[in-house]
């Protein structure tokens, strides 16, 4: 078994290991590639301006993380085309459909980008153009493989012309229309070919050669070579499946237990159902089941005594009953009261966030969801979305309020801070006082909140423009 994963950069240790293995395959499968080009792979992923293409790396890995093959796809967003730079499997591997799965993944990625076509080079399968019999056999196998998807060499151009006198086995430019009804014309192709030759082969192809090849593209639409290996009815040009790297969706499966029916309580379960329904329509999300995490992740951002009290207080509240804070000991917080009904005000910032026996399990599961989404990123995922309630951005290190009990985003941000710097952007109308309080003196997590002014918007006592952190968190 294997999976195909998109590698976005070399920031995570997991991705660095994958890139190391990809470079190893490059060295064994492409002897003509320079060591400098191989080592630049990480920078190419981080910096699309380096080669003036956006690089998309897909890696096929087994369940132990061993790279079995990879593809590097180059995207030109302005001209709207993709160029398949490399596709290779592990030398000595048994195949197992890895090459086909990788190419199908490339086709899905290119289709989602809505490009005019997918292009790549393939060495000739004609003995008049390539005299090496062993190489000729490999070339024929490759072109046979691509014909299965309808991809064929463009004919009637000078693309195969030698750059230097005596050059042989010059590559074809192959076009995969990605099941589009029309082929591109000469004007578009001239831009594509110029971009390929001037960017990919900068320093190798002289300007006069580039001009000769570019001007040789005169057919509108382009003409493709007739099928040579595959019958027309056997061609499978349709795009199937979902693109690699869809958004992971983690939904709080315990949120329904927290449903306060009392008048004035506006935080409702219907929010999750409504949002989830719209997300499912988009077909951009893959559901990821929440995992259970130990309390140490919670204690890393919230006061331990507060967490323990909240759990006990919720368990101790009768079914169907709610406890609302009504006394707030602002003068002496070092001496917590013994009475449970009074202690609620010791940890709460308002009078309308209740304690009941359903609040804790729902809030604790929301934390698990946020951590599940965060961990998925550290395992190589690109985007994840935790759809949870109760919310969390008003929960501070040692207090709850605003219908928030635990700060889900702060727990996730703290988890991710072990891998690099993290930013929290809070766009709710009400100030995200919780994460501000938690990370106010830390430099590894930046908190940004766009909200109504505290003069007239909850929570009223936090979120002023001069609140820019303290100590290491200043700025």
N, C-alpha and C positions, 0 to 999 in steps of 0.2 A: 504494500500500500504506500501511496505517496500523496502529498498535497502540493499545490502550487501557491506560492506566497509572493506577494509583491514586496520588494525591498526598497524602501523610500530613501534611506540614507544609512550612514555608518555610525549613528549616534549610540544606538543600543548595543550592548555586548553581543546579544544574539545575532544582530545584523552584521556586526564586524566578523563574527565567525563564519557566517554564510558567505560574505564577500571574500574572505580568505579562501574558502573552498572554490568559489567561482573563479577566482584568479588562478587557482591550481588547474582547473579544467582548461582555462584559456591557454595556459603555458603548454599543456600536453596536446591540445587539439588544434591550436593555431600557432605554428612555429614562426610564422612571418610577423606576428605582432610584437612590437618592441616592449621591453620591460617598463619603459616610461608610460606607455599607453595603458598597460595592464594596471600599474599602480595608480593611475589617475582615475580609476573607476569610481572610487568613493567620492572624489571631488566632482565628477560628472553628475552624480546623483544629487549632490548638494547644490551645485552651481550650474543652472541651465545656460548661463551665458558663456561658459568655457568653450563649448563647441557650437554654440548657437542652436542647439537642439535641447529639448527636454527629454532626459533619459528615463526610461521605464524598464526596470529590471524585474523579471519574474524568475523565481527559482523553484524547481521541483525538489522536494525534500522527503526523505522517508520519515517514519515516526521517531527516529532517533536523531533527527536533525542533519543527516548526511545529505549533501547536495548531489542529486542524480542527474541534473541538467539545468540549463538556464537559457533565457533569451534576453537580449537587450534591444529594446524598441526605442527609436528616436522619433519624437513628435515635433513637427513644425506647426505651431498654432496659427501663425499668420497666413501661411500658404495652404494650410489645412491638408497636410499629408503626413504619413508615417513611413519610416524607413527601418526595416528590420536589419540591425547591424550584425548581431551575432545570435546564433542558436546552436547549442551543443549539448551533448549528453556525456556522462562520465565515461572515460575510455575503459573498455573492457566490460561495460555494463551489459545487462541482458536485454535492454530495450524495454519491453513491457508497456509499450504505448506512450512512453515519456515524451518522445519527440512530437507525436501527434497531439498530445494533451497540451504541450507548451505552445505549439503553433496555433491551436484552437484558442488558447488563452490570449495570444497576441491578437488574433482576429477579433475577439470580443472587446479587448481594450481599444483597438483602433476603431471599431464600430461605435463604441460609446463616445469616442472623441469626435464622431461625425466628420471624419476626414473624407477627402475625395478618393483616396485609394491608399493601399499598402504596397510599398515598393521594397525590393531587395535585389541583391546580386546573386547570380548562380553561375558557376563555371560551365562552359559549353559541353554539350553531349555529342558534338559532331567531331569525327576523327580528323576532318580537314582543319579544324580549329584547335584541336588538342590531341597530340600524338601519344601522350602518356596513357597506355592502356589501363593501368590500375586506376589512375585518376579519372579516366573516361568512364569506367564502370561506376565509380562513386557519383560522378556528375549525373549520369543517367538515372541512378537511384533517387537522387535528390529531386530532379525535375519530374520524375514519375510521382514522387510523394506530393509535390506541390500541385500537380495537375489534378489530383483528387479533389482539391478545393477550388479548381477553376483558375488557378494562378499560372500564367504562361509568359514567356519572354516577349518583349516588344520587338517587332521586326521593322526593317526598312529604315534604320537609323545608323549613325556612326558610333553608337555607344561601345561596340566591341572593337573599335579601331585601336591599334597599339599606340601607347604613349611614346615609347622609344622604339627605334628600329630593332627588329628581332624579337620583340615581345610576342609571346604566344599565350594561348588559353586565357584571353581577355574575357571578362564576365559579361553575361547577358544582364540586362535590366528587366526584372520580372515584375509584373503587375498583378495584384490581387484586388479585384473590384469590390470585395466584401459584399457581394450580392446586390450591388447597385445596378439599376437598370441601364445606365448610360456610362460609356467610357469617356475619359477626359480628352480635351482637344490639344492642339499644338501650343497655344499660348500658355496654358497651365503647365504642360509638360516641360516647356523651356525653363520656366521658373523652378520646377522641381529638380531638373537635371543640373541646372546651375548651382542650386543650393547644395546638392549632393557632392558635386565635383569640387566646388570652392571651399566647402566646410569639411567634409570628410577627407578629401584628398588635398587639402591646403599644403602647398610646398612640394607636391608631387606632380600635379597636372599643370603645365604651363598655361598662361592665359590664352594663347592661340589654339591650344588643344581644346580647352573648355569651350571657346567660341565655335570651333568646328563641330563639336558634338552637339552643343545646344541648338545650333542652326539646322542640324540634320533632322530635327523633330518637326515635320511639316504636315503629318497626317492628322486630320480632325474628323472623327475620333481616331485615337491611336489604333494600330493594327497589331493584333496578337498572333503568335504562331499557332497553327492548327494543332489540335490535340494529337500527341504522338504516342502516348502510352495508355491512356484511359479512354474508355468509350464515353460519349456525351452523356448517356443516361446514368453513368456511374459517378459523375461529378457532383460533389456535395458542397455547394457554395453558400448555403444558408448559414446564418450565425445562430448558434444554439447556446443555451446556458447563460449564466450571469457573469459579469465582469469580475475579475479578481479584485479583492479589496473592497467589497461592499461594506456598508456601515453596520457594525455590530449593535444590536438593539437589546438592552437588558431591561426587562419590565419587572417592577416589584409585584410578585405574585401574591404577596400578603397584604397589599394595601387595602383591600376591601373590608378587612376586619376593623379598620379604623374609620368609622362612619358616625360622626356626631350629628344627631338629629335636632339638637337644640337650636332654638331660634338665634340667628346672628352668627352662626358658625358657617362660614362661606367656603371652606376648603372641602371639596366634594369628590367622591370616587368617580363621578362621571367624567372628570377631567382626563383621567388615564384612558378610559374607554374611547373617548372622542379623539384624543391625540393619536393613540395606537391605530385606530381605524384609518385615519388619514395617512399615516406612515406606511401602513401595509399596502395602500393603493399605489404608492410610488414605486414599489418593487426595488428599492435601493437598500433595503435593510435585511439582514439575516438575524433571526432571533437567537440570543445566547442565554442559556439558563443561568440564573444567579447561583453563585457558589457561597458557601458559608465560611466566614473568616473569623479568627479568634479576636477576643476583645482588646488585645494589645494594640491593634490598629486604631481602635476607638480611643483608647487611653493616650495615644500619641498626640491627640489634638484636644481632647476634652479632659477636664479634671476627673480623676478616678472616683472621688467621693460623689461628685455630681452624677456620674453614670450609674453607680451602684444605687444611689438614692432614687433616681428616676425609675429604675427597674423595680425596686421594692414598692415604690409609691403606686406604680401602675398595677402591679400584681395585687396590692392591698386594697384597691378600689373596687367596690361592688359592681357586678355586671349591670350595664345600663346606666350607671351613675358617673358623673363627672365632678372633679374637684377643681375649682377655680381659685387662683391666688387672690388674696385680698389684703395682705399685710406685707409691706416691703421694708426690711430692716436696713435702710441705707446708712444709718449712723454707726452701727457696730456689726460688721459682717464676720468678725472673728468668733462670735459666739452664736452659733446656729441654734434656733429654738428646737424644742423637743416635739411639739405638737405638729403632726403631719400636715394639717390644713394650713398652718402658719408657715411651715417649712417650704411650701410651694412658692411662696413669695420670696423666700431666701434665694431661690434659684431661677426665678422667672422675671421677665422684664415688662410684663403687661398683665392685664386682668382678664383677657379673653382666650388664652391658650390653656385648655383644660388638661388635667391628668385623668386618665381613665384606663381601664384594664386592657384596652386594645391599642393604646398609643405606642407602648414600648415595642411589642413585636413588629408592628408596621414600620416604626422608625428604625429599628435595628436591621430589618430586612432591607430597607432603603440603603443603609450603609453597605451591606453586602453587595447590593446591585452596583453601587458606585465603585467599589473595589474590584468587582468582577470586570467592569468596563475598563478600569485602569490597568488591571493585570493583562487584559487582552492586548493592550497597546504594547506592553513590555514583551509580549510574546510575538511581536511582529505585526500586529494589526495597525491600521492607519487611523481609522475613525471609529469611535464608539459613542453610544448615546444611552445614558441610564434614564429611563422614564420612571420616575418614582413619586410617591407621596407617602407620608407627609414630606413637605419641602424641608430645606435645611439652612438656608443662607442667613437666617436671623439667629441661629444658635451659636453662642459664643463659647469660649473655653469652659466656663463654669455656669452657663445660664441657657435657658430656653425661652422661646417667645415667638410671636408672629406665626403661630401654627407650626413652628419648627422645633424639633427636639434634639436631633443630632445634625451636625453640619456635614452633609454627605460630600459636597464638593471639596471641603477642606480635608476630609479624611483621604479622599482620592488624590488630592494635590500633594499631601504629605507623603503618601505612598510613592508617587511618581518623582518626588524630589530626590529620591535616592539615585535616579538615573540622569538627572540634569535639572536645569532651572525650569520652573513652571510658572505659568500665568493663569490667573482666574479672571475672566471677564464676566461681570454680572450686569445683565441688561434689564433686570426687573425694575419696575418703577420705584420700588422701595429699596433703600440702601442695604447693601450686603454687609451689615455690621458684624456678622459672625466671623467671616473669614478675615475681615480687617482686624478684629480683636485677636484672632488666633495667630496671624502672621505679622503683626504690627512691628515686631522687633527682629524679624528674619529677612535675610537678603536672598534666600533661595526660592521664595515664592512671591511673585508680584500679584497684588490684588488691585483690580480696577473695577469701579462701580459707577454706572451711569444711572442716575436716579433723581427723583424729585427732591427739592431742597428741604433740609430738615426743619425749616421754619414752618412748613405746612404738611410734610409727608412723614409717615412712620419710618423709622422708630424715633424721630424727632431729636434725639440727643446724640446722634452719631451721623457722620457723613458730610461734615463741613469741609470746604476746600483746603483748609490749612492742615488737615489730618493726613500727613505724608509719611508716617512711620517714625520710629525712634531707634537710636543705636544703629545696628547693622541694617535695620529695615528702613532707615531714613532715605527718602527720595523716591 
